[in-house]
Amino acid sequence: MAITGLRCRECRTEFPAEALYVCDQCFGPLEVAYELGGSLDAREAKRKIQAGPDGIWRYADFLPFAERPRDRLQPGMTPLVRAERLAERLGIDELYVKNDAANPTHSFKDRVVAVAIAKAVELGFETIACASTGNLANAVAAHSAAAGLDSYVFVPADLEEQKLLATAIYGTELVGVDGSYDDVNRLCTELCEARPWAFVNVNLRPYYAEGSKTLAYETAEQLGWQLPDRVVCPIASGSLFTKIAKGFGEWLDLGLVEGELPAFNGAQAEGCGPVAEAWSQGWDVCRPQRPATIAKSLAIGNPADGPYALELAARSGGGVDQVSDEEIRDGIRLLAETTGIFTETAGGVTIATLQKLAERGDIDRSERVVAYITGEGLKTLDANRESFAMHRIEPGVESFERVVEASLAQSASS
């Protein structure tokens, strides 16, 4: 697949492959346009992929570059875990958890940032910037440092402390804004017009978004070049949700996999669920919301790709649900107790939604289901602080029996 430029998702007007993100004809969003060069030998393409590096750049032929970029951090090829105990709990025969917390900065944002920074270097930028709810801040700071580039990271000032500390350590200019993510994003859009910087999720957004496709490519490859029947994925801006579908769709079109596009189920928090609200109301656009949820990495009240997420859910036979903060906490614990994977609040949203779908009967027991975990639980420790418990004893057997065993026996009888 050779990049031919950018194309408006609404009016289809074409633009050069530059640092552009909005159509000057209809103000629609731009995306990368490709052209397939000749017929594809699927067997040879698979061999080339499998002989490539252990990361997202094994899929460089399907990304917006003429040559494979150099990358010191190499995100990707994260575990696809067969979650048998969780599946049994939910009444599903075949369930997988794609654990993207196993990336360099412990979230899927390493994928999109790696692609965006590679394109920024190609276009001659020397300073990287972003608006972030936390995970993107970590990734931009780390990947910029590895590439020797200056960086500015703009975040809501009330972000989780763990994410702030894990951003500042890389030497970035960390800027806390008194406001929501939407306020931060608005500021960065204004700065983008006045500074010669590469804002990964503003003027480089078309390229940045392409990094999410690699989650689809990896899933298909790890399933033995097959597709899942259903995907459960968190929705913030809607970009991850729709780009995973784009990745599956490209490989279907190219003949690398067979079958049909999976059903796509989106997961949002009740405290910030504009896409879920639109889905439940039957709207084709999202009404902006002011975020109020513990799932701060999903707290985008005016999602740029919300309408496209709604269209995908409908077209694929899926849907979009929202869950409460308490259900999010329960989802974090459920995943940890059944798989040994500790997820941040966004993953709690995904697992709580998966549980809701299973209990509602929306998932056929025979379906192959993949749930996407996008971040590490150590980033949002405060979310489960109230459920933390520890038996404290003196250093003796009598104290252990009196405090621990007696407590466990009482719990078992009640």
N, C-alpha and C positions, 0 to 999 in steps of 0.2 A: 504494500500500500504506500503510494507516494503522496506526500502532502502537496496539494495544489493551491492552498491559500485558506482563507476564511470565508464562511458563508452565513448569511443571516438565517436564523431558524424560522423566521416568520415570512419574509418576502423573497428569500433565496438570493438576494443580491450578493455578489462575490467581491471579496476584498483581498489585497495582498497579505502574505503571512508576516504581519508586523505586530506591534504592540497595540492592538485594537480590540475593543470588546463590545461595542454597540454600533448598530447599523445607523448610518447617517440619513437613510431614506425613511425608515419606519420606527427607529429606536428599538428594534428587536435585538436579542442577544446574538452574538456571533459564536460559531463553532468551527472546528477544524474540518476542512474538506479534503478528501483523499481520492486518489484514482488508482484502481488496480492495474498494475502493469503486466499485461498478458495473462495467460491461464496459470492457475496455481496447482502445482503438484502437492496434494495434501500430505502424502507420506513423506516427501522430501522436506516440506515445511515443518512437520512435526519433528523430524530428525534434527533439523537445524535448531529448533527451539530447545530441544533436550540437550544439545551439545553446547548451548550458550551458558552464560554466567548464572549463578544461583541468586537471581533477583529479578527485578522488573525489566532489566535490560535484555533478558532473553527474548522479550517481546518487542524489541526496538523496531522491527519491520512493520509493526502496527501502531507506532507512535509517531508524532510529528517531527521526525528528524531524517535527514538524508543518510547520516552515519550514526553509529552507536555512540552516545555521549560518554565522556569520562565521568565517573562518579565514585567518590571515595567512601561513601557510606553504604551504597548498594542495598536499598530496602527491597522488601518483597520475599516471595516464597515462604510465607508464614504458614504455620501448621493448619491443616484441615483435619479436625479431630472428630472421630466417630464417637458421638456422645450417647453411648448405649444406656447408661443409667438415667440420664435426663430423658431420653426417648421413652424408656419404660415408664417413668413417672408421668409422662404426658400422653402415653398411648399412641406413640408413633413408632413404626418399625425401623425406619432408616433416617437418622438425624445426624447432621454434621454441624460443627461449630467452626467457622473460619476465624481463627484467633489472630487478628491483625494487631494485637498489642505486642506481638513479637517482632516489632520493627525497631530501627535504631533509636527513635525517641518515643517508642511504645504507643503508636497510634497509626491509623491508616494515612494520616496526613503526610507521612514520609514519602508516600508514593506520589502524591500530587505535587509536593514541593520539589522533589527530585526532578520531575519533568519540567516544572516552571523555571527552576534555576538553570537547568541545562539550556532552555530556550532563551532565558535572559542573557546568559553568557554568549550564546550564538548571535543575539541581537546587539551585543555591545554594552549592556548595562553593567554598572559597577556597584550599584546600591540596590539591595532587595528590601521590600517592605510588605506588610500585610495588615489586615484587620482580622482579629482572631477572638474566638471564645476559649482559647487555651491550647488545644492540641496543635493547631496550626502555628501558634506562637513558638512552641517548643521546636517544631520541625524547621521553621524558617530560620530561627536563631542557630540551630545546630548545623544545618546544611550550608548556610551562609558562611559560618565559621570554617567549615571543612573546605569550602571553595575559596576562602580568602577574600570574601566580599563583605562590605559594610552592610549593616541591616538596621531597620527600624521596625519595631513591633508594637502595634496599637491594640489595646485590650480594654474591656470594661474594668474599671478600677476595683470592683468587688469580686474579681475572679478568685477561684480557689488558690490558697497560698502555695500549695504544692506545684501548681502549674506556673505560677509566677516565678518561684525559685528555680524551677527547671527550665525557665527561659532565660533569666538574667545571667545564669552561670556561663553562658556561651559568649558573653561580652557584647550582646546586642544593646541597642538603645531601646529600653522598654518604657513605653508610654502608657500610663493608666488614664483612661478617660472617664469622667463622671457621667455615666449614662449607660444605655443598653448597647448590645452589639450593633443594632441598627444605627444608633448614633455614631458609633465608632466607624462603621462602614461608610456612612455619609461623609464623615470627616476625611477618610482616606480617599474617597472618590474626588473630593475637592482638592486634596493635596496632589493627587495623581495628575491633575491638570497644571499644577504649578511647580512640580519637582521632576527632575529627570531620573526617576526611580522606577524600578520594576515592582509594581504591586502585584504579587502573585495571584491574588483573587480579585483584582480589578482589571488593569490593562493587560495582564497576562492570563486572565481567567480562561479563555478558550483552550490554551495549551495546558494549563494547570488541571482543568477538569478531565483531560484525557488520561491522567495518571490513574484515575479510579477504574478505568477499563481493565487494568491489570488484575484487579480482584476477580473479575469474570474469567479472564484467561487462566489464571492460576487454578481457580475452582474447577474449570473444565478439565485442565490437564491432570489435576490431582484426583479427579473422579475417573481417570482412565479415558479421557477424551469423550466424556459424556456430560450431559446437562442435568441439573437438578429439576425436580418437578415444581418446586416452590422455593422462593427466596423470602426471608424475613430480614429487613434491613432498616436501620434508623433513618429518619429524615430530619435534616436541619434546613439547609438551603434547597435540598432536593437533588443536588448535583450527583452525589454518590449513588443514590437510588437509580437515577436515570442512566448514568454512565455504566453501571454494571450491566444494565439491560443492553446498552449500546455495544458493549464488549461481546456479550453472548450473540447479539444479532450479527455483528461483523463476522464472527467465526461460523455462524450458520450460513451466511451468504457466501463465504469463501469455501465452504465444504469441509472445514476442519472438524466440525461436529455435526451431528444429525439430530433431528427431532423438532421440537417447538420451543418457543420462548417460555421460560418458567412463569408461573403466576408470581407476581410481585406484591408482597404485603409490606406496607410502610408502617413504621413505629414512631409515635410522637408522645410527648408528655402532655398531660392535661393542662399544665401551667403555661405551655407554649405549643399549641397544636393547630396552627392555622390550616394546614393541609388536611388534617383529620377532621376538623370542623367543616371544611368545604366538602369533603367526601360525604360526611353524614348528612349534610344539607342538600346534596346534589348540585352544588355550585361548580362552575368550571374555572373560577378564580378564587384566590384566598383573601380573606379579610385580615388585615394586619392586626397583631395582638401585642400587648406589652408582656414580656416574659415574667413568669413567677413560678419557677420550678427548680428543683435541685439538679436537674439535668442541664447544666449550663452550657455544655458543649453542643446541645441541640437548640439552644434558646435564640432562635432567629425568628423574630415576629413577622417579618415580611420576606418570605423565602423567594429568591430570584427564580428558582426552577419549580416553584410550587405548581403552576398550571401543567407543566410537563410531567410532574410526578402523578398528578391526578389522571392525566390521560393514559399514562403507562399502567397504573393500577387497574383502570377500567379495561384497557385493551388486552391485558394479560390475564384477566379473570381473578385479580387479587383484590386489594383494598387498602385502606389506611385506618389504623386505630390509634387511640390515645389511652394512656394509663396514668394513674395517680402516683404521687411521690411515694406513698406507702407501697404500692405495687412495684415501683422501681426498686425500692430497697429489698423487697421480697425476691425480685428477679435476680438481683446481685447475689443474694444468699443462695438461691436455688441453683444457679450456675456453679457457684463455688463448691457447694456441698455435693454436687453430682458429677462434676468434671474436673475439679481442682483448678479451674480458671477463675481468676479474680478480675472482674471487669469494672470499669468506671460506670458512672450513672447512665451514659448512653447505652451501654450494653445491658444494663438493668431494664431500660425501656424496651430493648429488643426482646429479651427473654420473657418479660412480663407480657408483651404482645403475643409472642409465640404461645405462651401458656393460655392466653385468652382465646386465641384461634383454636387451639386443641380442645379446650373445654367447651367451646361453642359448636364444635363439630365441623369447622370450616376446612380442616385438614383431613383428608382421607388417610387411613392408617397405612396404606400401601405406598404413599408418596415418599419420594426422596426429598428431604427438606434441608436447606442450608441456611443457618442463621449467622449473620455477620456481627462479630464483636470488634468494635473499632478503637478501643482504648483500654489502658491499664488501670486497674482498680486503685493502685497506689496514688493516682492523681486526684482521687476524690474520696480520701479517707473519711472526711467528716460526714459523708452521707450515711454511713452505717455506724457512727460512733455510739448512738444510743443502744444499739444491740450488742455492743462489746461486753463480754463477761469474762472474768478470770477468777479461778479459785485461788485464794491466798492463804497459805498455810505456814506453820512453823516447820523447821527441818526435822521432822520425826514421823514415824509410821502412825502413831496415835493421832496426830493432827491430820494426816491424810485421810485416815478412816473416818474421823469425826466430821471433817469439813467436806471432803470431796465425795467419798463413797456414800455417806449419809444423804448428801444433797442429790446425788444421782438416783439413789433408791427412792427418795421422796418424789422426784420428778417422774420416775417410771410408774409409781403407784397412782399418781394423780392424773 
